[in-house]
Amino acid sequence: MLAARLGEYANRSDVIVLAVPRGGIPVAYEIARALALPLDVFLVRKVYEPGRDDVQVGTITSGGYEVVDTETIAARGVDPRVADREMARERQDLAYQERVYRGTRRFPDVAGRTVAALRANGAARVVVAAPVAAPNARAMVERVADAVVCVVTPEPFYRIGIWYDDFAPVSDASVLILLDSAARERSAAAA
């Protein structure tokens, strides 16, 4: 249903499907396959004060985008050196996970392309697509994306897992299999 709603992007050379591992990969794989588009991963790491998962000090993503939340750091009395250390640690973890998923392939060039969540890396248009989202989450994303495509935004939302027939965890091995399958299918179609 989601791929059908994204039909206008099918077979376009200026579009790429990027998914947040791990759970986003199976959905994105089917979208990329249905729309004959390339598939890749987009990693996002939230960075917290050590031992405090309620104090987010920053965010880092694939492609080198980083945000340090200086307001939270100051307001919550987080030592800036601790925040810097945690950012560096998560940067290393993200680099490792990038190597696991991407191997030697570089982060895709998104400049001038239509993708999700990559305006900071030069994306021409940001389209966020999801099978289901909470109404408040969708509203927040609509403020920063060029378009939001969602099959359903139920109210009340409860929790994400109840809206899927299969919400089992997705392993790294499954992510690698789907990424490899997507790349082989694209190569075969181009031949």
PyRosetta script that sets phi, psi and omega in degrees:
from pyrosetta import init, pose_from_sequence

init()
pose = pose_from_sequence("MLAARLGEYANRSDVIVLAVPRGGIPVAYEIARALALPLDVFLVRKVYEPGRDDVQVGTITSGGYEVVDTETIAARGVDPRVADREMARERQDLAYQERVYRGTRRFPDVAGRTVAALRANGAARVVVAAPVAAPNARAMVERVADAVVCVVTPEPFYRIGIWYDDFAPVSDASVLILLDSAARERSAAAA")
pose.set_psi(1, -38.6)
pose.set_omega(1, 179.9)
pose.set_phi(2, -67.5)
pose.set_psi(2, -42.9)
pose.set_omega(2, 178.5)
pose.set_phi(3, -60.6)
pose.set_psi(3, -38.5)
pose.set_omega(3, 178.9)
pose.set_phi(4, -62.2)
pose.set_psi(4, -37.5)
pose.set_omega(4, 179.4)
pose.set_phi(5, -73.8)
pose.set_psi(5, -15.8)
pose.set_omega(5, 179.2)
pose.set_phi(6, -103.1)
pose.set_psi(6, 13.9)
pose.set_omega(6, -174.7)
pose.set_phi(7, -53.2)
pose.set_psi(7, -30.5)
pose.set_omega(7, -179.1)
pose.set_phi(8, -64.7)
pose.set_psi(8, -15.1)
pose.set_omega(8, -179.0)
pose.set_phi(9, -96.6)
pose.set_psi(9, -1.7)
pose.set_omega(9, -176.1)
pose.set_phi(10, -61.9)
pose.set_psi(10, 141.2)
pose.set_omega(10, 172.9)
pose.set_phi(11, 58.2)
pose.set_psi(11, 24.4)
pose.set_omega(11, -179.7)
pose.set_phi(12, -97.8)
pose.set_psi(12, 133.3)
pose.set_omega(12, -179.2)
pose.set_phi(13, -74.4)
pose.set_psi(13, -13.3)
pose.set_omega(13, -179.1)
pose.set_phi(14, -99.0)
pose.set_psi(14, 16.4)
pose.set_omega(14, -178.5)
pose.set_phi(15, -125.7)
pose.set_psi(15, 140.9)
pose.set_omega(15, 174.7)
pose.set_phi(16, -137.7)
pose.set_psi(16, 145.0)
pose.set_omega(16, 177.5)
pose.set_phi(17, -99.6)
pose.set_psi(17, 120.0)
pose.set_omega(17, 175.6)
pose.set_phi(18, -116.2)
pose.set_psi(18, 134.1)
pose.set_omega(18, -176.1)
pose.set_phi(19, -123.1)
pose.set_psi(19, 147.1)
pose.set_omega(19, 175.4)
pose.set_phi(20, -86.3)
pose.set_psi(20, 116.3)
pose.set_omega(20, 177.4)
pose.set_phi(21, -69.9)
pose.set_psi(21, 154.2)
pose.set_omega(21, 3.2)
pose.set_phi(22, -101.0)
pose.set_psi(22, -37.1)
pose.set_omega(22, -173.6)
pose.set_phi(23, -61.9)
pose.set_psi(23, -26.1)
pose.set_omega(23, -179.7)
pose.set_phi(24, -76.5)
pose.set_psi(24, -17.7)
pose.set_omega(24, -175.4)
pose.set_phi(25, -65.5)
pose.set_psi(25, -47.6)
pose.set_omega(25, -179.9)
pose.set_phi(26, -58.7)
pose.set_psi(26, -38.3)
pose.set_omega(26, 178.7)
pose.set_phi(27, -68.8)
pose.set_psi(27, -47.3)
pose.set_omega(27, -178.8)
pose.set_phi(28, -64.5)
pose.set_psi(28, -35.7)
pose.set_omega(28, 177.6)
pose.set_phi(29, -58.5)
pose.set_psi(29, -47.0)
pose.set_omega(29, -179.4)
pose.set_phi(30, -66.0)
pose.set_psi(30, -36.5)
pose.set_omega(30, 177.9)
pose.set_phi(31, -66.6)
pose.set_psi(31, -48.5)
pose.set_omega(31, 179.8)
pose.set_phi(32, -59.2)
pose.set_psi(32, -41.3)
pose.set_omega(32, -180.0)
pose.set_phi(33, -65.2)
pose.set_psi(33, -48.1)
pose.set_omega(33, -178.4)
pose.set_phi(34, -64.9)
pose.set_psi(34, -33.0)
pose.set_omega(34, -176.1)
pose.set_phi(35, -99.9)
pose.set_psi(35, 2.7)
pose.set_omega(35, -179.0)
pose.set_phi(36, 54.3)
pose.set_psi(36, 54.5)
pose.set_omega(36, -178.6)
pose.set_phi(37, -124.2)
pose.set_psi(37, 154.6)
pose.set_omega(37, 176.0)
pose.set_phi(38, -70.3)
pose.set_psi(38, 150.9)
pose.set_omega(38, -179.8)
pose.set_phi(39, -122.3)
pose.set_psi(39, 138.1)
pose.set_omega(39, 174.1)
pose.set_phi(40, -150.0)
pose.set_psi(40, 178.0)
pose.set_omega(40, -178.5)
pose.set_phi(41, -105.2)
pose.set_psi(41, 151.7)
pose.set_omega(41, 174.8)
pose.set_phi(42, -131.8)
pose.set_psi(42, 109.9)
pose.set_omega(42, -175.9)
pose.set_phi(43, -91.2)
pose.set_psi(43, 141.3)
pose.set_omega(43, 177.1)
pose.set_phi(44, -132.2)
pose.set_psi(44, 129.5)
pose.set_omega(44, 177.8)
pose.set_phi(45, -124.3)
pose.set_psi(45, 123.3)
pose.set_omega(45, 171.0)
pose.set_phi(46, -85.4)
pose.set_psi(46, 139.6)
pose.set_omega(46, -177.0)
pose.set_phi(47, -114.4)
pose.set_psi(47, 126.2)
pose.set_omega(47, -176.0)
pose.set_phi(48, -116.1)
pose.set_psi(48, 158.0)
pose.set_omega(48, 170.3)
pose.set_phi(49, -63.4)
pose.set_psi(49, 137.0)
pose.set_omega(49, -178.6)
pose.set_phi(50, -53.9)
pose.set_psi(50, 130.9)
pose.set_omega(50, 178.4)
pose.set_phi(51, 75.6)
pose.set_psi(51, 4.9)
pose.set_omega(51, -177.2)
pose.set_phi(52, -133.8)
pose.set_psi(52, 86.5)
pose.set_omega(52, -179.6)
pose.set_phi(53, -75.6)
pose.set_psi(53, 6.3)
pose.set_omega(53, 175.2)
pose.set_phi(54, -103.4)
pose.set_psi(54, 0.0)
pose.set_omega(54, -179.6)
pose.set_phi(55, -121.0)
pose.set_psi(55, 91.9)
pose.set_omega(55, -179.9)
pose.set_phi(56, -83.7)
pose.set_psi(56, 124.0)
pose.set_omega(56, -177.8)
pose.set_phi(57, -102.6)
pose.set_psi(57, -10.1)
pose.set_omega(57, 179.6)
pose.set_phi(58, -179.8)
pose.set_psi(58, 179.6)
pose.set_omega(58, 178.2)
pose.set_phi(59, -144.2)
pose.set_psi(59, 139.4)
pose.set_omega(59, 173.1)
pose.set_phi(60, -129.7)
pose.set_psi(60, 150.7)
pose.set_omega(60, -177.5)
pose.set_phi(61, -138.0)
pose.set_psi(61, 167.7)
pose.set_omega(61, 169.6)
pose.set_phi(62, -54.5)
pose.set_psi(62, 151.4)
pose.set_omega(62, 178.5)
pose.set_phi(63, 83.4)
pose.set_psi(63, 1.5)
pose.set_omega(63, 174.1)
pose.set_phi(64, 85.1)
pose.set_psi(64, 11.0)
pose.set_omega(64, 179.2)
pose.set_phi(65, -79.2)
pose.set_psi(65, 131.5)
pose.set_omega(65, 179.9)
pose.set_phi(66, -138.2)
pose.set_psi(66, 144.5)
pose.set_omega(66, 174.0)
pose.set_phi(67, -131.9)
pose.set_psi(67, 126.8)
pose.set_omega(67, 173.3)
pose.set_phi(68, -104.6)
pose.set_psi(68, 125.7)
pose.set_omega(68, -177.3)
pose.set_phi(69, -86.1)
pose.set_psi(69, 80.8)
pose.set_omega(69, -176.3)
pose.set_phi(70, -63.9)
pose.set_psi(70, -30.3)
pose.set_omega(70, 178.7)
pose.set_phi(71, -66.0)
pose.set_psi(71, -45.9)
pose.set_omega(71, 178.2)
pose.set_phi(72, -65.4)
pose.set_psi(72, -42.4)
pose.set_omega(72, 179.5)
pose.set_phi(73, -56.9)
pose.set_psi(73, -46.6)
pose.set_omega(73, -179.8)
pose.set_phi(74, -69.6)
pose.set_psi(74, -46.2)
pose.set_omega(74, -175.6)
pose.set_phi(75, -66.0)
pose.set_psi(75, -34.3)
pose.set_omega(75, -177.0)
pose.set_phi(76, -96.3)
pose.set_psi(76, 2.1)
pose.set_omega(76, 176.7)
pose.set_phi(77, 69.2)
pose.set_psi(77, 31.0)
pose.set_omega(77, 178.1)
pose.set_phi(78, -78.3)
pose.set_psi(78, 131.5)
pose.set_omega(78, 176.4)
pose.set_phi(79, -64.0)
pose.set_psi(79, 121.2)
pose.set_omega(79, -178.6)
pose.set_phi(80, -56.2)
pose.set_psi(80, -30.1)
pose.set_omega(80, 177.9)
pose.set_phi(81, -67.4)
pose.set_psi(81, -36.5)
pose.set_omega(81, 177.1)
pose.set_phi(82, -66.3)
pose.set_psi(82, -43.0)
pose.set_omega(82, 178.0)
pose.set_phi(83, -61.6)
pose.set_psi(83, -43.6)
pose.set_omega(83, 178.2)
pose.set_phi(84, -61.6)
pose.set_psi(84, -41.7)
pose.set_omega(84, -179.9)
pose.set_phi(85, -63.6)
pose.set_psi(85, -42.2)
pose.set_omega(85, 179.4)
pose.set_phi(86, -67.8)
pose.set_psi(86, -37.6)
pose.set_omega(86, 176.1)
pose.set_phi(87, -61.6)
pose.set_psi(87, -43.6)
pose.set_omega(87, 179.9)
pose.set_phi(88, -64.0)
pose.set_psi(88, -41.2)
pose.set_omega(88, 179.0)
pose.set_phi(89, -63.5)
pose.set_psi(89, -46.3)
pose.set_omega(89, 179.3)
pose.set_phi(90, -67.3)
pose.set_psi(90, -32.7)
pose.set_omega(90, 176.3)
pose.set_phi(91, -60.6)
pose.set_psi(91, -43.1)
pose.set_omega(91, 177.6)
pose.set_phi(92, -65.5)
pose.set_psi(92, -43.0)
pose.set_omega(92, 178.5)
pose.set_phi(93, -62.6)
pose.set_psi(93, -41.5)
pose.set_omega(93, 179.0)
pose.set_phi(94, -64.3)
pose.set_psi(94, -42.8)
pose.set_omega(94, 178.9)
pose.set_phi(95, -61.0)
pose.set_psi(95, -40.8)
pose.set_omega(95, 177.4)
pose.set_phi(96, -62.3)
pose.set_psi(96, -47.8)
pose.set_omega(96, -178.8)
pose.set_phi(97, -64.3)
pose.set_psi(97, -36.4)
pose.set_omega(97, 175.3)
pose.set_phi(98, -59.2)
pose.set_psi(98, -44.5)
pose.set_omega(98, 179.4)
pose.set_phi(99, -63.9)
pose.set_psi(99, -38.7)
pose.set_omega(99, 178.6)
pose.set_phi(100, -61.8)
pose.set_psi(100, -49.0)
pose.set_omega(100, -175.1)
pose.set_phi(101, -80.1)
pose.set_psi(101, -35.7)
pose.set_omega(101, -171.3)
pose.set_phi(102, -104.5)
pose.set_psi(102, -16.8)
pose.set_omega(102, -176.5)
pose.set_phi(103, 62.6)
pose.set_psi(103, -126.2)
pose.set_omega(103, -179.9)
pose.set_phi(104, -94.0)
pose.set_psi(104, -3.8)
pose.set_omega(104, 178.2)
pose.set_phi(105, -67.7)
pose.set_psi(105, 139.2)
pose.set_omega(105, 178.5)
pose.set_phi(106, -79.8)
pose.set_psi(106, 160.8)
pose.set_omega(106, 173.5)
pose.set_phi(107, -58.1)
pose.set_psi(107, 135.4)
pose.set_omega(107, -175.2)
pose.set_phi(108, -63.6)
pose.set_psi(108, 145.4)
pose.set_omega(108, 176.4)
pose.set_phi(109, -73.9)
pose.set_psi(109, 116.6)
pose.set_omega(109, -177.4)
pose.set_phi(110, -107.2)
pose.set_psi(110, -0.6)
pose.set_omega(110, -178.3)
pose.set_phi(111, -57.6)
pose.set_psi(111, 124.2)
pose.set_omega(111, 178.3)
pose.set_phi(112, 75.9)
pose.set_psi(112, 4.4)
pose.set_omega(112, -179.3)
pose.set_phi(113, -101.8)
pose.set_psi(113, 164.2)
pose.set_omega(113, 175.3)
pose.set_phi(114, -94.5)
pose.set_psi(114, 117.9)
pose.set_omega(114, -179.0)
pose.set_phi(115, -147.9)
pose.set_psi(115, 178.1)
pose.set_omega(115, 178.1)
pose.set_phi(116, -99.7)
pose.set_psi(116, 134.1)
pose.set_omega(116, 168.3)
pose.set_phi(117, 61.8)
pose.set_psi(117, 32.6)
pose.set_omega(117, -177.0)
pose.set_phi(118, -131.0)
pose.set_psi(118, 29.5)
pose.set_omega(118, -180.0)
pose.set_phi(119, -58.1)
pose.set_psi(119, -36.8)
pose.set_omega(119, -179.0)
pose.set_phi(120, -63.7)
pose.set_psi(120, -21.5)
pose.set_omega(120, 178.4)
pose.set_phi(121, -98.7)
pose.set_psi(121, 12.4)
pose.set_omega(121, 174.9)
pose.set_phi(122, 96.6)
pose.set_psi(122, 12.0)
pose.set_omega(122, 178.9)
pose.set_phi(123, -60.1)
pose.set_psi(123, 136.9)
pose.set_omega(123, 179.9)
pose.set_phi(124, -73.2)
pose.set_psi(124, -33.7)
pose.set_omega(124, -176.2)
pose.set_phi(125, -148.8)
pose.set_psi(125, 135.8)
pose.set_omega(125, -179.5)
pose.set_phi(126, -110.3)
pose.set_psi(126, 116.7)
pose.set_omega(126, 177.7)
pose.set_phi(127, -119.0)
pose.set_psi(127, 121.4)
pose.set_omega(127, 178.8)
pose.set_phi(128, -105.0)
pose.set_psi(128, 126.8)
pose.set_omega(128, -177.8)
pose.set_phi(129, -127.4)
pose.set_psi(129, 136.9)
pose.set_omega(129, 178.4)
pose.set_phi(130, -152.4)
pose.set_psi(130, 146.6)
pose.set_omega(130, 177.3)
pose.set_phi(131, -65.0)
pose.set_psi(131, -37.3)
pose.set_omega(131, -176.3)
pose.set_phi(132, -147.7)
pose.set_psi(132, 146.3)
pose.set_omega(132, 176.8)
pose.set_phi(133, -153.4)
pose.set_psi(133, 150.3)
pose.set_omega(133, 173.3)
pose.set_phi(134, -68.3)
pose.set_psi(134, 142.8)
pose.set_omega(134, -178.6)
pose.set_phi(135, -54.7)
pose.set_psi(135, -40.9)
pose.set_omega(135, -179.7)
pose.set_phi(136, -68.7)
pose.set_psi(136, -36.0)
pose.set_omega(136, 177.6)
pose.set_phi(137, -66.3)
pose.set_psi(137, -42.6)
pose.set_omega(137, 178.4)
pose.set_phi(138, -61.5)
pose.set_psi(138, -42.7)
pose.set_omega(138, 179.8)
pose.set_phi(139, -61.3)
pose.set_psi(139, -39.5)
pose.set_omega(139, 178.8)
pose.set_phi(140, -65.2)
pose.set_psi(140, -43.1)
pose.set_omega(140, -179.2)
pose.set_phi(141, -67.8)
pose.set_psi(141, -37.1)
pose.set_omega(141, 179.3)
pose.set_phi(142, -59.9)
pose.set_psi(142, -26.4)
pose.set_omega(142, 179.4)
pose.set_phi(143, -72.1)
pose.set_psi(143, -20.5)
pose.set_omega(143, -176.6)
pose.set_phi(144, -117.9)
pose.set_psi(144, -15.8)
pose.set_omega(144, -178.9)
pose.set_phi(145, -97.4)
pose.set_psi(145, 157.2)
pose.set_omega(145, 174.9)
pose.set_phi(146, -74.9)
pose.set_psi(146, -31.4)
pose.set_omega(146, 177.8)
pose.set_phi(147, -153.2)
pose.set_psi(147, 147.4)
pose.set_omega(147, 174.8)
pose.set_phi(148, -126.8)
pose.set_psi(148, 124.3)
pose.set_omega(148, 179.9)
pose.set_phi(149, -117.7)
pose.set_psi(149, 119.7)
pose.set_omega(149, -176.8)
pose.set_phi(150, -141.1)
pose.set_psi(150, 132.6)
pose.set_omega(150, -179.1)
pose.set_phi(151, -67.7)
pose.set_psi(151, -44.1)
pose.set_omega(151, -177.4)
pose.set_phi(152, -146.2)
pose.set_psi(152, 140.8)
pose.set_omega(152, 172.7)
pose.set_phi(153, -127.0)
pose.set_psi(153, 80.1)
pose.set_omega(153, -173.5)
pose.set_phi(154, -70.5)
pose.set_psi(154, 148.0)
pose.set_omega(154, 175.2)
pose.set_phi(155, -134.0)
pose.set_psi(155, 117.1)
pose.set_omega(155, 4.3)
pose.set_phi(156, -78.2)
pose.set_psi(156, 153.4)
pose.set_omega(156, -175.6)
pose.set_phi(157, -84.4)
pose.set_psi(157, -39.8)
pose.set_omega(157, -174.7)
pose.set_phi(158, 65.7)
pose.set_psi(158, -98.7)
pose.set_omega(158, 178.9)
pose.set_phi(159, -145.7)
pose.set_psi(159, 156.5)
pose.set_omega(159, -172.0)
pose.set_phi(160, -60.6)
pose.set_psi(160, -41.2)
pose.set_omega(160, -173.3)
pose.set_phi(161, -58.9)
pose.set_psi(161, -27.8)
pose.set_omega(161, -177.3)
pose.set_phi(162, -73.2)
pose.set_psi(162, -11.8)
pose.set_omega(162, -177.3)
pose.set_phi(163, -93.8)
pose.set_psi(163, 3.5)
pose.set_omega(163, 179.7)
pose.set_phi(164, -119.7)
pose.set_psi(164, 141.6)
pose.set_omega(164, 173.1)
pose.set_phi(165, -67.1)
pose.set_psi(165, -36.9)
pose.set_omega(165, -179.9)
pose.set_phi(166, -129.8)
pose.set_psi(166, 109.9)
pose.set_omega(166, 179.8)
pose.set_phi(167, -119.5)
pose.set_psi(167, 31.3)
pose.set_omega(167, 178.6)
pose.set_phi(168, -66.4)
pose.set_psi(168, 149.1)
pose.set_omega(168, 177.3)
pose.set_phi(169, -58.1)
pose.set_psi(169, 147.1)
pose.set_omega(169, 179.0)
pose.set_phi(170, -103.5)
pose.set_psi(170, 126.3)
pose.set_omega(170, -178.0)
pose.set_phi(171, -81.8)
pose.set_psi(171, 160.8)
pose.set_omega(171, 173.6)
pose.set_phi(172, -58.5)
pose.set_psi(172, -39.0)
pose.set_omega(172, 179.4)
pose.set_phi(173, -60.3)
pose.set_psi(173, -41.3)
pose.set_omega(173, 178.1)
pose.set_phi(174, -64.8)
pose.set_psi(174, -39.6)
pose.set_omega(174, 177.4)
pose.set_phi(175, -60.1)
pose.set_psi(175, -47.7)
pose.set_omega(175, -178.9)
pose.set_phi(176, -62.5)
pose.set_psi(176, -40.0)
pose.set_omega(176, 178.7)
pose.set_phi(177, -62.7)
pose.set_psi(177, -45.4)
pose.set_omega(177, -179.1)
pose.set_phi(178, -67.3)
pose.set_psi(178, -41.2)
pose.set_omega(178, 177.5)
pose.set_phi(179, -62.5)
pose.set_psi(179, -43.2)
pose.set_omega(179, 178.6)
pose.set_phi(180, -64.4)
pose.set_psi(180, -43.8)
pose.set_omega(180, 178.5)
pose.set_phi(181, -61.4)
pose.set_psi(181, -43.3)
pose.set_omega(181, 179.4)
pose.set_phi(182, -61.7)
pose.set_psi(182, -43.4)
pose.set_omega(182, -179.5)
pose.set_phi(183, -65.7)
pose.set_psi(183, -42.2)
pose.set_omega(183, 179.0)
pose.set_phi(184, -64.8)
pose.set_psi(184, -41.0)
pose.set_omega(184, 179.7)
pose.set_phi(185, -64.6)
pose.set_psi(185, -38.8)
pose.set_omega(185, 178.4)
pose.set_phi(186, -65.6)
pose.set_psi(186, -42.1)
pose.set_omega(186, 179.5)
pose.set_phi(187, -63.6)
pose.set_psi(187, -43.6)
pose.set_omega(187, 179.9)
pose.set_phi(188, -63.9)
pose.set_psi(188, -39.5)
pose.set_omega(188, 179.6)
pose.set_phi(189, -68.4)
pose.set_psi(189, -32.4)
pose.set_omega(189, -179.6)
pose.set_phi(190, -77.4)
pose.set_psi(190, -21.5)
pose.set_omega(190, -177.2)
pose.set_phi(191, -76.1)
pose.dump_pdb("model.pdb")
